[in-house]
């Protein structure tokens, strides 16, 4: 069977800062179209060969997908030539997706494993499952040593990602030089409601595939700042992906938490951002 090559994560962990960005609800087809049309230049500049990888999500909505991803089950390549080796994996007898390049850990989840390895682990939340407003919204943020959420980071905010990036810049600036950082950012801008990202749209127009695309363009306009903040001190290994897609009327479906192709199929990329050159 063909095995997909992965970086040696045993060499990456400890030497690199780590960034996991989930573009919540982003559809693969929209992400692919915008990359090919040159509408997301900042993301295209870091995507391997300028293209997203087509993958399948481990869940059809935010909570399920993130429980899996934060345990090491990132979206799986959408091709039948597996098994597909994983970047991170809890030690588990009989695992067919753990290989010598996989970073294997002995805790229940990735944030606690990286904390045990000396990382500062920080969550900047977006959608309601990260808002810490009740027990359910505290589960995922509770996996991290530090978690941040403000109303301006949330789904209804037209400037949510700008606010999140500003917080990420502050987190990175406060980081002790000798300690590596694992930063997780859940980006809510793609999630419904997103109509306000499409120029000229009103609430009455509602959310559409076009406003979904406009939301990704909005994210692209600010994401270079996040990459810059995370590579100031050392190289940064970054994973940027969706947790699930969403339907806009396909086969009569709207939304997600359903077993539809537009929900299960997500864009994915991992890449290394070189450390910024130090000024003399």
C-alpha positions as CSV (number, residue, x, y, z in Angstrom):
1,X,0.0,0.0,0.0
2,X,1.1,3.6,-0.7
3,X,2.1,5.4,2.5
4,X,1.9,9.2,2.6
5,X,5.1,10.7,3.9
6,X,4.8,12.9,7.0
7,X,7.5,15.1,8.6
8,X,9.4,13.5,11.4
9,X,7.3,15.0,14.2
10,X,9.8,13.7,16.8
11,X,12.2,16.3,15.5
12,X,9.5,19.0,15.1
13,X,8.1,18.8,18.7
14,X,10.4,20.7,21.0
15,X,12.3,22.6,18.3
16,X,9.3,24.4,16.7
17,X,6.4,26.4,17.9
18,X,3.1,24.7,16.9
19,X,0.0,26.4,15.5
20,X,-3.3,24.6,14.8
21,X,-5.9,26.8,13.1
22,X,-9.4,25.4,12.5
23,X,-11.3,27.4,9.9
24,X,-14.6,26.3,11.4
25,X,-17.3,25.2,8.9
26,X,-15.1,25.9,5.8
27,X,-16.1,23.8,2.8
28,X,-13.5,22.1,0.7
29,X,-15.0,23.1,-2.7
30,X,-15.1,26.8,-1.7
31,X,-11.6,26.8,-0.3
32,X,-10.3,25.1,-3.5
33,X,-12.1,27.5,-5.8
34,X,-10.8,30.6,-4.0
35,X,-7.2,29.3,-4.0
36,X,-7.3,28.5,-7.8
37,X,-8.9,31.9,-8.5
38,X,-6.2,33.8,-6.6
39,X,-8.7,35.1,-4.1
40,X,-6.8,34.0,-0.9
41,X,-3.2,35.0,-1.7
42,X,-1.9,34.9,1.9
43,X,-3.1,31.3,2.4
44,X,-2.0,30.3,-1.1
45,X,1.5,31.6,-0.3
46,X,1.9,29.0,2.4
47,X,-0.1,26.1,1.1
48,X,2.1,23.3,-0.3
49,X,2.1,24.0,-4.1
50,X,-0.5,26.6,-3.5
51,X,-3.3,24.0,-3.1
52,X,-5.4,22.6,-0.3
53,X,-5.4,18.9,0.4
54,X,-8.8,17.2,0.2
55,X,-9.5,15.3,3.5
56,X,-12.3,13.8,5.4
57,X,-13.2,15.2,8.8
58,X,-13.5,12.9,11.9
59,X,-16.7,14.7,12.8
60,X,-19.7,16.4,11.2
61,X,-19.9,19.3,13.7
62,X,-17.5,21.3,15.9
63,X,-17.6,19.5,19.2
64,X,-17.2,16.0,17.8
65,X,-14.5,17.0,15.3
66,X,-12.4,18.9,17.8
67,X,-12.6,16.1,20.4
68,X,-11.0,13.8,17.8
69,X,-8.6,16.3,16.4
70,X,-7.3,17.4,19.8
71,X,-6.7,13.7,20.5
72,X,-4.5,13.4,17.4
73,X,-7.1,12.4,14.8
74,X,-6.7,15.2,12.3
75,X,-8.7,15.0,9.1
76,X,-7.8,11.9,7.0
77,X,-6.6,12.1,3.4
78,X,-9.6,11.5,1.2
79,X,-8.1,8.7,-0.8
80,X,-8.4,4.9,-0.4
81,X,-4.6,4.2,-0.5
82,X,-4.2,4.1,3.3
83,X,-3.4,3.6,6.1
84,X,-2.5,7.2,6.4
85,X,0.1,7.9,9.1
86,X,-0.7,10.5,11.7
87,X,1.4,13.4,12.9
88,X,0.4,12.9,16.6
89,X,-1.0,9.8,18.3
90,X,-1.7,8.7,21.8
91,X,0.0,5.4,22.5
92,X,-2.5,2.8,21.6
93,X,-1.9,-0.9,21.0
94,X,-2.7,-2.0,17.5
95,X,-2.8,1.5,15.9
96,X,-2.3,1.1,12.2
97,X,-1.7,4.9,11.6
98,X,1.2,5.3,14.0
99,X,4.6,5.1,12.4
100,X,8.2,6.0,13.5
101,X,7.7,9.6,12.4
102,X,4.6,10.0,14.5
103,X,5.0,11.9,17.8
104,X,3.5,9.4,20.3
105,X,2.2,10.6,23.6
106,X,1.0,9.1,26.9
107,X,-1.8,11.5,27.9
108,X,-5.4,11.4,26.7
109,X,-5.1,14.5,24.4
110,X,-2.6,16.5,22.5
111,X,-2.6,19.8,24.6
112,X,-1.8,17.9,27.8
113,X,0.9,15.9,26.0
114,X,2.5,19.0,24.7
115,X,2.3,20.7,28.1
116,X,4.1,17.7,29.6
117,X,6.8,18.1,26.9
118,X,7.4,21.7,28.1
119,X,5.0,23.7,25.8
120,X,2.8,26.5,26.9
121,X,-0.6,25.6,25.5
122,X,-3.1,28.3,24.6
123,X,-6.6,28.2,23.1
124,X,-8.2,31.2,21.4
125,X,-11.8,30.2,20.9
126,X,-14.4,31.3,18.4
127,X,-17.7,29.3,18.1
128,X,-19.9,28.6,21.1
129,X,-18.2,25.3,22.1
130,X,-15.2,27.5,23.2
131,X,-17.0,30.4,24.9
132,X,-16.7,29.1,28.5
133,X,-20.2,30.4,29.2
134,X,-21.3,27.0,30.6
135,X,-20.1,23.5,31.3
136,X,-20.2,22.3,27.6
137,X,-18.5,25.4,26.3
138,X,-15.7,24.8,28.8
139,X,-14.8,21.3,27.9
140,X,-12.5,22.0,24.9
141,X,-10.9,25.2,26.3
142,X,-10.3,23.2,29.5
143,X,-7.8,21.0,27.7
144,X,-5.3,23.9,27.5
145,X,-3.3,25.7,30.2
146,X,-4.7,29.0,29.1
147,X,-7.9,29.8,27.1
148,X,-9.2,33.0,25.8
149,X,-12.7,34.0,24.6
150,X,-14.5,37.3,24.3
151,X,-17.8,38.2,22.6
152,X,-15.8,39.9,19.9
153,X,-14.2,36.6,19.0
154,X,-17.6,35.0,18.5
155,X,-19.7,33.9,15.5
156,X,-21.9,37.1,15.3
157,X,-18.9,39.5,15.2
158,X,-18.0,40.8,11.7
159,X,-14.5,41.5,13.0
160,X,-14.0,38.2,14.9
161,X,-10.8,37.1,13.3
162,X,-9.1,40.5,13.6
163,X,-9.8,40.4,17.3
164,X,-8.5,36.8,17.6
165,X,-5.3,37.7,15.7
166,X,-4.7,40.7,18.0
167,X,-5.0,38.4,21.0
168,X,-2.7,35.8,19.4
169,X,-0.1,38.6,18.8
170,X,-0.3,39.5,22.5
171,X,0.1,35.8,23.5
172,X,3.1,35.3,21.3
173,X,4.7,38.6,22.5
174,X,4.4,37.5,26.1
175,X,6.0,34.1,25.5
176,X,9.2,33.4,27.3
177,X,12.0,32.9,24.7
178,X,13.1,29.6,26.0
179,X,9.7,27.9,26.1
180,X,7.9,26.7,23.0
181,X,4.3,27.6,22.3
182,X,1.4,25.5,21.1
183,X,-1.4,27.9,20.0
184,X,-4.8,26.7,18.9
185,X,-7.2,29.1,17.2
186,X,-10.8,28.2,16.3
187,X,-11.8,30.7,13.6
188,X,-15.6,31.3,13.6
189,X,-15.9,33.7,10.6
190,X,-17.1,31.0,8.1
191,X,-19.8,29.8,10.4
192,X,-23.4,31.0,9.9
193,X,-24.2,33.9,10.2
194,X,-21.7,35.0,7.6
195,X,-23.8,37.2,5.3
196,X,-22.2,40.4,6.6
197,X,-18.9,39.5,5.0
198,X,-20.4,39.8,1.5
199,X,-20.4,43.4,0.2
200,X,-23.9,44.7,-0.2
201,X,-25.6,41.8,1.5
202,X,-28.2,42.3,4.2
203,X,-29.6,40.1,6.9
204,X,-32.6,39.5,4.6
205,X,-30.3,38.0,2.0
206,X,-29.2,35.4,4.5
207,X,-26.1,33.2,4.4
208,X,-25.1,31.8,1.1
209,X,-22.2,30.0,-0.5
210,X,-21.1,33.4,-1.8
211,X,-21.0,34.9,1.7
212,X,-19.2,31.8,2.9
213,X,-16.5,32.5,0.3
214,X,-16.4,36.2,1.2
215,X,-15.8,35.1,4.8
216,X,-12.7,33.1,3.7
217,X,-11.4,36.2,1.9
218,X,-11.9,38.2,5.1
219,X,-9.8,35.6,7.0
220,X,-7.1,35.6,4.4
221,X,-6.7,39.4,4.7
222,X,-5.6,39.0,8.3
223,X,-4.0,35.6,8.6
224,X,-0.5,36.7,7.6
225,X,-0.2,38.6,10.9
226,X,-0.9,35.3,12.8
227,X,1.8,33.5,10.9
228,X,4.2,36.3,11.5
229,X,3.5,36.4,15.2
230,X,4.1,32.6,15.5
231,X,7.4,32.6,13.7
232,X,9.2,35.5,15.4
233,X,11.2,33.3,17.8
234,X,11.7,30.0,16.2
235,X,10.3,28.0,13.2
236,X,6.6,27.3,13.4
237,X,4.9,24.1,12.3
238,X,1.4,25.0,11.3
239,X,-1.7,23.0,10.6
240,X,-4.6,24.9,8.9
241,X,-7.8,23.0,8.2
242,X,-11.5,22.9,8.5
243,X,-13.3,20.8,11.1
244,X,-16.3,20.2,8.9
245,X,-18.2,21.8,6.0
246,X,-21.8,23.0,5.8
247,X,-24.7,22.7,3.3
248,X,-26.4,25.6,1.5
249,X,-29.3,23.7,0.0
250,X,-27.5,20.8,-1.6
251,X,-30.0,17.9,-1.9
252,X,-32.3,19.9,0.3
253,X,-29.9,20.1,3.3
254,X,-28.9,23.2,5.2
255,X,-26.2,23.3,7.9
256,X,-24.1,20.5,9.3
257,X,-24.2,17.6,11.7
258,X,-25.4,15.6,8.8
259,X,-23.7,12.9,6.7
260,X,-23.3,14.8,3.4
261,X,-20.3,15.1,1.1
262,X,-20.1,18.9,1.6
263,X,-19.9,18.4,5.4
264,X,-17.4,15.5,5.6
265,X,-15.0,16.8,2.9
266,X,-12.6,19.5,4.3
267,X,-9.5,21.5,3.2
268,X,-6.3,20.7,5.0
269,X,-2.6,21.8,4.9
270,X,0.4,21.5,7.1
271,X,3.6,23.4,6.5
272,X,6.6,25.0,8.3
273,X,6.9,28.8,8.6
274,X,10.6,29.6,8.8
275,X,11.8,31.7,11.8
276,X,11.9,35.4,11.2
277,X,15.4,36.8,10.6
278,X,16.7,38.5,13.6
279,X,17.7,42.2,13.0
280,X,21.3,43.0,14.0
